[in-house]
Amino acid sequence: MIDPKTLADRFPGDFLFGVATAAFQIEGASKADGRKPSIWDAFSNMPGRVFGRHNGDVACDHYNRLDEDLDLIKEMGVEGYRFSIAWPRIIPEGVGRINEPGLDFYDRLVDGCKARGIKTFATLYHWDLPLSLMGDGGWTARSTAHAFQRYAKVVMERLGDRLDAVATFNEPWCSVWLSHLYGVHAPGERNMEAALHAMHYTNLAHGLAVEAIRDAAPTVPVGLVLNAHAVIPGSDSVADRAAAERAFDFHNGAFFEPVFRGQYPESLLAALGDRMPAVEEGDLAVISQKLDWWGLNYYTPMRVCDDPAEEAEFPATLPAPFVNPEKTDIGWEIYPAAMGDLVADLYRRFDLPDMYITENGACYNMDVVDGAVDDQPRLDYYAQHLSVSADLVRDGYPLKGYFAWSLMDNFEWAEGYRMRFGLVHVDYDTQVRTIKKSGLWYRALAGQFPRGNHKPT
């Protein structure tokens, strides 16, 4: 086991260690205080969509246990808390009436963090689109981008004086491709045209929100959280290397190119441009406004090979076999080196600002035995990936902090409650929290860094 102090010595004194959660995954109270349904409330209640038809009605009951959970974060010794804000609590129908009790909850959350010396990193969108907006097409409608801009303005006018940083979106790859092309996440579409519309209007919403944030709270560093894929060809063949480059354009370029270069990838436009919505004059300028920081969520590499089938749709790839036989309980290959290679590749390709690892962690489903959770494999996963993070800092990449996913076990989207990522175990029947072995180790690591040293960009 890597000694926490030895690992800590490899990071600068102002490096930020934090934990991350998301609103729908932990809050529960899905009908409380004026909140209206999101697309995930509807999706969870449709047969065959979420394991066991699990839903977010109670989750970790964080909405009712806020102070207890903020005390837990303080006990974890971390300096930063990355959380998301639920749009359906703030503007329940997506447009129209503002719901003050929803804003009051996040007032208490932010003030509670400040009182405990914890820096606040808010995410405005972590997939819980107000269900009412589906009547206009959801993310396939341009109007949703403008509704998001107003929501961003409302939130930042209320909370912007106390936030340390804000992200517009979490993992648009998931809310675009996984949700509109592969059908795995809400709203469960399996349609390339729908996905391409969602891609552009999500990118546009990001840019419009950046404008709103800087208007309402110009001193708050604004960024975007991307689950960039470490795309690795299945072989050194010309065909597989070309397939990997196409996959990079599709899975990463669809977001990095417009945000950081003001254009869409040429290969994507050549293959799919005629199925995209109109990119109106000025859209790309709005999307590509300079950011203060960006976040990388990394768990596992994407290995691909060429799909030679004539009818294969862009990017025309097939999954390639894992190289490392070690997998987490959700079935993801463990390959820490790919995280470092990915960061180096992204900084080679794009002019990127300062960054954070905004999510990294592992799914292991150990339970409480004699009052403890021995999740050594998760601890090893964190140690290996934090070692890669230290190497990135050493090599001069502007990595400023690391957020473990997740603070606690929670609703894991289509997997329901059967998959556990937490540093803290949650008994969903009693809501008892138990810090796992990995959580105690992470606490010892984070405790090497005094609070107050880190200043977000």
C-alpha positions in Angstrom: 0.0 0.0 0.0 1.3 3.4 -0.9 1.9 5.5 2.2 -0.3 8.7 2.1 2.5 10.9 3.3 5.0 9.6 0.8 2.4 10.3 -2.0 1.5 13.7 -0.6 5.1 14.8 -0.8 4.9 14.5 -4.6 2.3 17.2 -4.8 2.7 21.0 -4.3 1.4 22.5 -1.1 -1.5 24.3 -2.8 -2.8 21.2 -4.6 -6.5 20.7 -3.8 -8.0 17.4 -2.7 -11.7 17.1 -2.8 -14.7 14.8 -3.1 -17.5 14.9 -5.7 -21.2 14.1 -5.8 -24.2 14.9 -8.0 -27.7 16.1 -7.1 -29.9 13.4 -8.5 -27.6 10.7 -7.2 -27.7 11.7 -3.5 -30.3 14.2 -2.7 -33.6 12.3 -2.8 -36.6 14.4 -1.7 -37.7 14.3 -5.3 -41.1 15.9 -4.6 -40.1 18.2 -1.8 -40.3 22.0 -1.6 -41.5 22.6 -5.2 -39.2 20.3 -7.1 -40.8 18.9 -10.2 -39.7 15.8 -12.1 -36.5 15.5 -14.2 -36.0 13.2 -17.2 -34.3 10.8 -14.8 -37.4 10.6 -12.6 -39.4 9.5 -15.7 -36.6 7.2 -17.0 -36.2 5.5 -13.7 -39.9 4.6 -13.5 -40.0 3.1 -17.0 -39.6 -0.7 -17.0 -36.3 -2.0 -18.3 -34.4 1.2 -18.1 -32.7 1.2 -14.7 -31.7 -1.9 -12.7 -34.5 -3.0 -10.5 -36.5 0.1 -11.4 -34.4 1.9 -8.7 -35.1 5.6 -8.6 -33.9 8.8 -7.0 -36.9 9.4 -4.6 -34.8 8.8 -1.5 -31.2 8.1 -2.7 -28.9 9.0 0.1 -31.5 11.4 1.6 -28.9 14.2 1.4 -31.5 16.8 1.1 -32.7 16.0 4.7 -29.2 15.2 6.0 -27.3 18.1 4.7 -25.5 19.2 7.8 -24.6 15.6 8.7 -23.1 15.1 5.3 -21.2 18.4 5.3 -19.7 17.3 8.7 -18.7 14.1 7.0 -16.9 16.0 4.2 -15.1 18.0 6.8 -14.2 14.8 8.6 -12.7 13.5 5.4 -10.1 16.2 5.6 -10.6 17.5 2.1 -10.5 21.1 1.0 -13.0 21.0 -1.9 -16.5 19.7 -2.5 -17.7 19.3 -6.1 -21.5 19.1 -6.2 -24.2 19.7 -8.7 -27.3 21.9 -8.6 -30.7 20.5 -9.6 -32.3 22.5 -12.3 -35.8 21.1 -11.4 -35.4 22.5 -7.9 -34.6 26.0 -9.2 -36.9 26.4 -12.2 -39.2 23.3 -11.9 -40.6 23.5 -15.4 -37.3 24.5 -17.0 -38.7 27.9 -17.9 -41.0 30.3 -16.1 -41.4 30.4 -12.3 -38.3 30.4 -10.0 -38.6 28.2 -7.0 -37.2 30.0 -4.0 -37.1 27.0 -1.6 -34.8 25.3 -4.1 -32.4 28.2 -4.0 -32.7 28.2 -0.3 -31.4 24.6 -0.1 -28.2 25.5 -2.1 -27.8 28.7 0.0 -27.6 26.4 3.0 -25.2 24.0 1.2 -22.8 26.7 0.2 -23.0 28.5 3.5 -22.4 25.2 5.3 -19.3 24.5 3.2 -18.0 28.0 3.9 -18.5 27.6 7.6 -16.5 24.4 7.6 -13.7 25.8 5.5 -14.6 23.8 2.4 -14.2 25.3 -1.1 -17.3 25.0 -3.3 -17.1 23.8 -6.9 -20.6 23.8 -8.4 -21.8 22.1 -11.5 -24.9 23.5 -13.1 -25.9 20.5 -15.2 -25.4 16.9 -14.1 -28.1 15.3 -16.4 -31.3 16.1 -14.5 -33.1 18.1 -17.2 -36.6 19.3 -16.1 -39.0 16.9 -17.6 -41.3 19.7 -18.9 -38.7 20.7 -21.4 -39.1 17.3 -23.2 -42.4 18.7 -24.6 -40.2 21.0 -26.8 -37.7 18.3 -27.6 -35.4 18.5 -24.6 -31.7 18.8 -25.7 -32.7 18.3 -29.3 -34.3 21.8 -29.2 -32.4 25.1 -29.5 -34.8 26.6 -27.1 -33.4 24.5 -24.3 -30.0 26.2 -24.7 -31.6 29.5 -24.0 -33.6 28.1 -21.1 -30.3 26.9 -19.6 -28.7 30.3 -20.0 -31.5 31.8 -17.9 -31.1 29.0 -15.3 -27.4 29.7 -15.1 -28.1 33.4 -14.5 -30.6 32.7 -11.8 -28.2 30.4 -9.9 -25.2 32.7 -10.2 -27.1 35.8 -9.2 -28.0 33.9 -6.0 -24.9 31.9 -5.2 -22.1 33.5 -7.2 -20.8 35.6 -4.4 -19.8 32.5 -2.4 -18.8 29.9 -5.1 -15.1 29.2 -5.6 -15.6 27.8 -9.1 -18.4 26.7 -11.4 -18.8 24.3 -14.3 -21.5 24.6 -16.9 -21.9 20.9 -17.7 -20.8 17.5 -16.4 -19.8 15.0 -19.1 -21.8 16.2 -22.2 -20.6 13.0 -23.9 -23.0 11.1 -21.6 -26.0 13.5 -21.9 -25.4 13.6 -25.7 -24.2 10.2 -27.0 -25.1 7.9 -24.2 -28.5 9.5 -23.8 -29.5 10.2 -27.4 -27.6 7.7 -29.5 -26.9 4.6 -27.4 -30.1 4.9 -25.3 -28.5 3.9 -22.0 -29.3 7.2 -20.1 -32.3 9.4 -20.1 -34.2 10.2 -22.3 -33.2 6.9 -23.9 -33.1 7.9 -27.5 -31.3 5.8 -30.1 -31.1 8.2 -33.0 -28.1 9.8 -34.7 -30.1 12.9 -35.8 -31.4 13.4 -32.2 -27.8 13.0 -30.9 -26.3 15.5 -33.3 -29.0 18.0 -32.4 -28.3 17.4 -28.7 -24.6 17.8 -29.3 -24.8 21.2 -30.9 -27.5 22.6 -28.6 -25.6 21.4 -25.5 -22.4 23.0 -26.8 -24.4 26.2 -27.4 -26.0 26.0 -24.0 -22.5 25.8 -22.5 -21.4 29.0 -24.3 -24.6 30.9 -23.4 -24.1 29.9 -19.8 -20.5 31.1 -19.8 -21.9 34.5 -20.8 -24.5 34.4 -18.1 -22.0 33.4 -15.4 -19.6 36.1 -16.3 -22.4 38.7 -16.4 -23.8 37.7 -13.0 -20.6 36.7 -11.2 -17.5 37.9 -13.1 -15.0 36.8 -10.5 -16.0 33.2 -10.3 -13.7 30.9 -12.4 -15.9 29.1 -15.0 -15.1 25.8 -16.6 -16.4 22.7 -18.3 -16.2 19.0 -17.1 -15.5 16.5 -19.9 -15.1 12.8 -19.7 -12.5 12.7 -22.4 -11.9 9.2 -23.7 -8.4 7.7 -23.8 -8.8 6.2 -27.2 -6.3 3.4 -27.8 -6.1 1.4 -31.1 -6.5 -2.3 -30.8 -3.4 -2.9 -32.9 -0.7 -1.0 -34.8 -2.5 -1.7 -38.1 -3.2 1.3 -40.3 -6.9 0.5 -40.2 -7.1 0.4 -36.4 -5.0 3.6 -36.0 -7.3 5.4 -38.4 -10.3 4.0 -36.4 -8.9 5.4 -33.2 -8.5 8.8 -34.7 -12.1 8.8 -35.9 -13.2 7.7 -32.5 -11.2 10.5 -31.0 -13.0 13.0 -33.2 -16.4 11.6 -32.4 -16.1 11.0 -28.7 -13.7 13.9 -27.8 -13.6 16.3 -30.7 -17.4 16.8 -30.8 -16.9 18.8 -27.6 -13.2 19.9 -27.4 -13.1 21.2 -31.0 -16.0 23.7 -30.7 -15.2 24.7 -27.2 -11.4 25.2 -27.6 -11.1 25.8 -31.4 -14.5 27.2 -32.5 -15.1 24.4 -35.0 -16.4 20.9 -35.3 -14.0 18.1 -36.4 -13.7 17.9 -40.2 -14.2 14.1 -40.2 -17.4 14.4 -38.2 -18.8 17.1 -40.5 -17.8 15.1 -43.6 -19.6 12.0 -42.3 -22.6 13.5 -40.4 -22.8 17.2 -41.2 -25.9 16.8 -43.4 -27.7 15.4 -40.4 -26.8 18.1 -37.9 -29.0 21.1 -37.1 -28.2 24.5 -38.5 -25.1 26.0 -37.0 -26.2 29.6 -37.0 -23.9 32.6 -37.4 -22.2 33.4 -34.1 -22.9 30.0 -32.5 -19.3 28.8 -32.6 -18.0 32.2 -31.3 -20.4 31.8 -28.3 -19.3 28.2 -27.7 -15.6 28.9 -27.9 -15.3 31.7 -25.3 -12.1 31.3 -23.2 -12.5 29.2 -20.1 -10.7 29.6 -16.8 -10.3 25.9 -16.2 -11.5 22.5 -17.3 -12.2 19.2 -15.6 -11.3 15.7 -16.7 -13.4 12.7 -15.5 -11.4 9.5 -16.1 -12.1 5.9 -15.1 -11.0 3.5 -17.9 -9.6 3.6 -21.4 -11.6 3.1 -24.7 -9.9 0.5 -26.9 -11.2 0.4 -30.5 -10.5 -1.4 -33.8 -11.8 -0.7 -37.3 -15.3 -1.8 -38.3 -14.9 -2.9 -41.9 -18.6 -3.3 -42.5 -19.9 -1.2 -45.4 -23.0 -0.1 -43.5 -21.0 0.9 -40.3 -21.9 4.4 -39.2 -19.2 6.9 -38.3 -16.9 6.5 -36.4 -17.1 2.9 -37.7 -15.3 1.2 -34.8 -15.7 -1.9 -32.7 -14.5 -2.5 -29.2 -11.1 -4.0 -28.9 -10.1 -6.4 -26.1 -8.8 -5.2 -22.7 -5.0 -5.4 -22.2 -5.1 -5.5 -18.4 -7.2 -8.4 -17.1 -7.9 -6.4 -13.8 -11.4 -4.9 -13.8 -13.6 -3.1 -11.3 -16.9 -4.6 -10.3 -18.7 -2.6 -13.0 -16.5 -4.3 -15.6 -14.2 -1.4 -16.5 -10.5 -2.1 -17.3 -8.0 -0.7 -14.8 -5.3 1.1 -16.8 -3.9 4.1 -14.9 -1.2 5.0 -17.5 -4.0 5.9 -20.0 -5.0 8.9 -17.8 -1.6 10.4 -18.1 -1.3 9.7 -21.8 -4.7 11.2 -22.3 -3.8 14.5 -20.6 -0.6 14.8 -22.5 -2.4 14.1 -25.8 -5.1 16.7 -25.1 -2.6 19.4 -24.2 -0.7 18.5 -27.4 -3.8 18.9 -29.5 -5.5 21.9 -27.8 -4.7 25.2 -26.1 -6.2 24.2 -22.7 -6.3 26.2 -19.5 -5.6 24.9 -16.0 -7.3 21.6 -15.2 -8.6 19.5 -12.3 -9.2 15.7 -12.2 -12.9 16.3 -11.4 -13.8 12.6 -11.1 -11.8 9.5 -10.7 -12.6 6.4 -8.7 -13.6 2.7 -8.8 -16.7 0.6 -8.3 -16.3 -2.2 -5.8 -19.3 -3.6 -3.9 -17.8 -4.7 -0.6 -20.2 -4.4 2.3 -19.8 -3.6 6.0 -18.3 -6.4 8.1 -17.9 -6.0 11.8 -18.4 -2.2 11.4 -15.8 -1.8 8.7 -15.4 -1.9 4.9 -12.2 -3.5 3.6 -12.1 -2.2 0.0 -8.4 -2.6 -0.6 -8.8 -2.8 -4.4 -10.4 0.7 -4.4 -7.6 2.0 -2.3 -5.1 0.6 -4.8 -7.0 2.2 -7.7 -6.8 5.6 -6.1 -3.1 5.2 -5.2 -2.2 4.2 -8.7 -4.2 7.1 -10.4 -3.0 9.7 -7.9 0.6 8.6 -8.6 -0.1 9.3 -12.3 -1.6 12.7 -11.2 1.6 13.5 -9.3 3.6 12.6 -12.5 1.5 15.0 -14.5 2.3 17.8 -12.0 6.0 16.9 -12.1 6.0 17.0 -15.9 4.6 20.6 -15.9 0.9 20.1 -16.8 -1.3 22.6 -15.0 -3.2 20.1 -12.9 -4.4 22.0 -9.8 -6.5 19.5 -7.9 -8.2 16.0 -7.7 -11.8 15.1 -6.7 -12.5 11.5 -5.7 -15.7 10.0 -7.1 -17.5 9.6 -5.0 -17.9 10.9 -1.5 -20.5 8.2 -0.8 -22.3 5.3 -2.5 -25.3 6.6 -4.4 -27.7 6.1 -7.3 -25.5 5.0 -10.1 -27.8 5.9 -13.0 -28.8 2.9 -15.2 -27.1 0.6 -12.6 -29.3 1.8 -9.8 -28.0 1.1 -6.3 -26.2 -2.1 -7.1 -22.9 -0.5 -8.0 -20.9 1.4 -5.3 -18.3 4.0 -6.0 -18.2 5.7 -2.5 -15.3 6.4 -0.2 -18.1 6.1 2.4 -20.5 3.2 2.5 -24.3 4.0 2.6 -26.8 1.5 4.1 -29.8 2.5 2.0 -32.2 1.0 4.5 -30.9 2.9 7.5 -28.9 5.7 5.8 -26.0 4.9 8.1 -22.7 6.2 6.7 -19.5 4.1 7.2 -16.1 5.4 6.1 -14.4 2.7 4.1 -10.7 1.7 4.3 -10.1 3.7 1.0 -11.9 6.7 2.6 -9.6 6.5 5.7 -6.6 6.4 3.4 -7.8 9.3 1.3 -8.5 11.3 4.5 -4.9 10.7 5.6 -3.6 11.9 2.2 -5.8 15.0 2.1 -5.0 15.8 5.7 -1.4 16.4 4.7 -2.5 19.7 3.0 -3.7 22.6 5.2 -7.1 24.1 4.2 -6.9 27.5 2.6 -3.8 27.1 0.5 -5.6 26.5 -2.8 -6.8 29.4 -4.9 -9.0 28.4 -7.8 -7.8 30.0 -11.1 
